[in-house]
Amino acid sequence: MGKDVLYIADRRKKEFTYPIHNHEAFELNFVERASGVRRIVGDSSEVIGEYDLVLITSPDLEHVWEQNTCVSEDIREITVQFTFNMDEGSLFGSTPFYSMRKMINEARKGLSFPLEAIMKVYSMLDKLSSIKEGFYAVTSFLTILYELSKCPGAKPLSTSSFAKIAVEDDSRRILKVKNHISKYYMDEIRLGTLADIAGMSPSAFSRFFKLHTGRNLTDYIIDIRLGAASRMLVDTSRSVSEISFNCGFNNLSNFNRIFKKKKGCSPTAFRENYHKTKIII
């Protein structure tokens, strides 16, 4: 991108052919009239509807939009790649940019925005590529990011274990537990051990974890294990069986069943998809 802080591509197309990839620049990608396309971000795989808007801010997070069952003849895709310095000591470290900075940090796992948020910024996205003056293009894009940062309901896509991101939490108790799970996910994890770490009774801790994170403890542990397994499938040549046991699953058929239910495909198919032509930009 050189000295440019923004790269904007506004395309009309009939199909998605670009391979799975990752790149240094942050990216906001909007897709319209592409119902049936499969969107893969990290170890997340979802079939999108008529509108899709995703923010990715990790240079190591692989992503792709695949044709899948989409038959649209008039797909619109707006891709904005940007290189803003979001460090505390920069302009973006100041108070007015707090929500934007928080969103950028969360988007290291990929963030998918709900329809309400998409509609809020749709008109600005629609006109972005027609703004000829660079300064106004940048300020318009910053407004888009700011509005998105104020909208509730953005959904993280990849697991932290796949995206290689350290776990974070506002609660020290929950953070201690999450760090323990991240360190020992390959072993048997007992509720009593986690409750002791949090300094609570098992029943109280289970309720506290669900109330604080919005997730069942068992589901959280399974997602961490699946994220680690998915990363091993991509980065190593280990067998599916070996990966299964290395990630805390003591039964291969159980691993295959859970993986397919959560990821929409078998571990072997997941690996093969990632081993298709992949590029780093």
C-alpha positions in Angstrom: 0.0 0.0 0.0 3.1 2.3 0.2 2.2 5.6 1.8 -1.5 5.1 1.3 -3.5 4.3 4.4 -6.5 3.1 2.4 -7.0 0.7 -0.4 -10.6 0.5 -1.7 -11.9 -2.0 -4.2 -15.5 -1.9 -5.3 -16.3 -4.8 -7.6 -19.3 -6.3 -9.4 -18.8 -10.0 -10.1 -20.5 -13.3 -10.8 -18.3 -15.6 -8.7 -15.6 -15.8 -6.0 -12.4 -17.3 -7.2 -9.7 -15.8 -4.9 -7.9 -18.5 -2.8 -7.7 -18.6 1.0 -5.2 -15.9 2.1 -3.9 -13.6 4.8 -2.1 -10.2 4.8 -0.5 -7.5 6.9 -3.2 -4.9 6.3 -6.4 -4.7 8.3 -9.5 -5.4 6.2 -13.2 -4.6 6.2 -15.1 -6.7 3.6 -18.7 -6.1 2.6 -20.6 -8.5 0.3 -24.0 -7.9 -1.1 -26.4 -10.2 -3.1 -24.2 -13.3 -2.5 -26.6 -15.6 -0.5 -25.2 -19.1 -0.4 -21.5 -18.1 -0.4 -19.4 -19.8 2.3 -17.3 -17.5 4.4 -14.2 -18.9 6.1 -12.4 -16.9 8.7 -9.9 -18.8 10.8 -11.7 -21.9 12.0 -15.1 -20.4 11.4 -17.1 -21.5 8.4 -20.6 -20.0 7.7 -22.9 -19.7 4.7 -23.9 -16.0 4.4 -27.1 -14.3 3.4 -27.8 -11.3 1.2 -25.5 -9.0 3.2 -22.2 -9.8 4.9 -19.8 -7.4 6.7 -16.6 -8.7 8.3 -13.6 -6.9 9.9 -10.3 -8.7 10.2 -7.3 -7.1 11.9 -4.8 -10.0 12.3 -2.0 -10.5 9.8 -2.0 -14.3 10.5 -5.8 -14.9 10.2 -6.6 -16.8 7.0 -9.9 -16.0 5.3 -11.8 -16.6 2.1 -15.2 -16.2 0.6 -16.1 -19.3 -1.5 -18.7 -19.6 -4.2 -20.4 -22.6 -2.6 -24.1 -22.6 -3.6 -24.4 -19.0 -4.6 -26.0 -18.5 -8.1 -26.2 -14.7 -8.1 -25.2 -13.0 -11.3 -24.7 -9.6 -9.7 -22.5 -9.8 -6.6 -21.1 -6.7 -5.1 -18.0 -6.8 -3.0 -16.4 -3.8 -1.3 -13.0 -4.4 0.2 -11.2 -1.8 2.3 -7.7 -2.5 3.4 -6.1 0.0 5.8 -3.0 0.5 7.9 -3.8 2.8 10.9 -1.5 2.9 13.8 -3.8 2.1 16.8 -1.1 2.3 19.5 -1.8 4.0 22.8 0.7 6.8 21.9 -1.0 7.6 18.6 -4.0 9.8 17.9 -6.1 6.7 18.1 -5.0 6.2 21.6 -7.1 9.1 22.8 -10.5 8.8 24.4 -12.7 9.6 21.4 -11.3 6.5 19.7 -11.7 4.1 22.6 -14.6 2.1 21.2 -13.0 1.9 17.8 -9.7 0.7 19.3 -11.5 -1.9 21.3 -13.3 -3.2 18.2 -10.0 -3.4 16.2 -8.6 -5.5 19.0 -11.6 -7.8 19.1 -11.4 -8.2 15.3 -8.1 -10.0 15.5 -10.4 -13.1 15.6 -12.6 -11.6 12.8 -15.8 -9.8 13.6 -19.1 -10.3 11.8 -21.6 -7.5 12.0 -25.4 -7.9 12.3 -27.8 -6.6 9.7 -28.7 -3.6 11.8 -25.1 -2.4 11.9 -24.7 -3.1 8.2 -27.7 -0.9 7.4 -26.4 1.9 9.6 -23.2 2.2 7.5 -24.6 1.0 4.1 -25.0 4.4 2.5 -21.4 5.5 3.5 -19.9 2.2 2.2 -21.9 2.6 -1.0 -20.3 6.0 -1.7 -16.8 5.3 -0.4 -15.1 4.3 -3.6 -16.5 7.5 -5.4 -14.7 9.9 -3.0 -11.8 11.2 -5.0 -10.1 13.3 -2.3 -8.0 11.1 -0.1 -8.6 13.0 3.1 -12.3 12.8 2.8 -12.2 9.1 2.0 -10.2 8.5 5.2 -12.5 10.6 7.3 -15.6 8.8 5.8 -14.0 5.4 6.5 -13.2 6.4 10.1 -16.8 7.4 10.5 -17.9 3.9 9.2 -15.5 2.2 11.7 -16.7 4.4 14.6 -20.4 3.7 13.8 -19.7 0.0 13.7 -17.8 0.2 17.0 -21.0 1.6 18.6 -23.3 -1.1 17.3 -24.0 -4.0 19.6 -24.1 -7.6 18.4 -20.8 -8.0 16.5 -19.8 -11.7 16.6 -16.3 -13.0 16.9 -15.6 -15.6 14.3 -12.4 -17.6 14.9 -11.5 -19.1 18.2 -8.6 -17.5 20.1 -6.7 -20.8 20.1 -6.8 -21.0 16.3 -6.0 -17.3 15.9 -3.1 -17.6 18.3 -4.4 -14.8 20.4 -3.9 -14.6 24.2 -7.2 -14.8 26.1 -8.6 -11.7 27.6 -11.3 -11.0 30.1 -12.6 -8.1 32.4 -12.9 -10.5 35.3 -9.7 -11.6 37.0 -11.4 -14.8 38.2 -12.5 -15.7 34.7 -9.2 -14.8 33.2 -7.3 -17.1 35.6 -9.7 -19.9 34.6 -9.3 -19.2 30.8 -5.5 -19.1 31.1 -5.6 -22.5 32.9 -7.8 -24.0 30.2 -5.5 -22.6 27.4 -2.5 -24.2 29.1 -4.1 -27.6 30.0 -6.8 -28.1 27.3 -5.0 -31.3 26.2 -5.6 -32.9 29.6 -8.7 -33.8 31.5 -10.2 -30.6 33.0 -12.3 -31.0 36.1 -15.0 -28.5 37.2 -13.7 -28.7 40.8 -10.2 -27.6 39.7 -11.6 -24.6 37.8 -13.9 -23.7 40.7 -10.9 -23.8 43.1 -9.0 -21.4 40.9 -11.9 -19.0 40.9 -12.3 -19.5 44.7 -16.0 -20.6 44.4 -18.1 -23.7 44.8 -18.5 -25.8 41.6 -22.2 -24.9 41.2 -21.7 -21.2 41.9 -18.7 -21.1 39.5 -20.7 -22.7 36.7 -23.4 -20.1 37.0 -20.8 -17.3 37.3 -19.0 -18.4 34.2 -22.3 -18.7 32.2 -23.5 -15.3 33.5 -20.2 -13.6 32.8 -19.3 -15.1 29.4 -22.7 -16.0 28.1 -21.4 -19.5 27.4 -21.6 -22.9 29.0 -18.2 -24.0 30.5 -18.2 -27.3 28.6 -18.9 -25.6 25.3 -16.1 -23.1 25.9 -13.6 -25.9 26.6 -14.7 -27.8 23.5 -14.2 -24.7 21.3 -10.7 -24.1 22.7 -9.8 -27.8 21.9 -11.4 -27.6 18.5 -9.5 -24.3 17.7 -6.2 -25.9 18.7 -7.0 -29.0 16.7 -8.0 -26.9 13.6 -4.7 -25.0 13.9 -2.7 -28.3 14.0 -4.7 -29.6 11.0 -3.5 -26.5 9.1 0.1 -26.1 10.4 1.2 -29.8 10.8 1.1 -33.1 9.0 0.1 -35.0 12.0 -2.7 -37.6 11.6 -6.3 -36.7 12.6 -6.1 -39.4 15.3 -2.9 -37.9 16.8 -4.3 -34.4 16.7 -7.5 -35.6 18.4 -5.7 -37.1 21.3 -3.2 -34.2 21.6 -6.1 -31.8 22.0 -7.9 -33.5 24.8 -10.4 -35.8 22.9 -10.0 -39.4 24.2 -12.2 -40.8 21.4 -11.6 -40.3 17.7 -15.1 -40.9 16.6 -16.3 -38.5 19.2 -13.8 -35.9 17.9 -15.0 -36.4 14.3 -18.6 -36.0 15.3 -18.1 -32.9 17.4 -15.8 -31.3 14.8 -18.3 -31.9 12.0 -21.2 -30.5 14.1 -19.2 -27.3 15.0 -17.3 -26.7 11.8 -19.7 -28.1 9.2 -17.2 -30.5 7.7 -14.9 -33.4 8.8 -11.3 -32.7 10.1 -9.9 -34.2 6.8 -12.1 -31.9 4.6 -11.1 -28.9 6.8 -7.4 -29.7 6.2 -7.9 -30.2 2.5 -9.7 -26.9 2.1 -6.8 -25.0 3.8 -4.2 -26.9 1.8 -5.7 -25.6 -1.5 -3.7 -22.7 -3.0 -3.1 -20.3 -0.2 -1.3 -16.9 -0.6 0.1 -14.4 1.8 -0.2 -10.8 0.6 
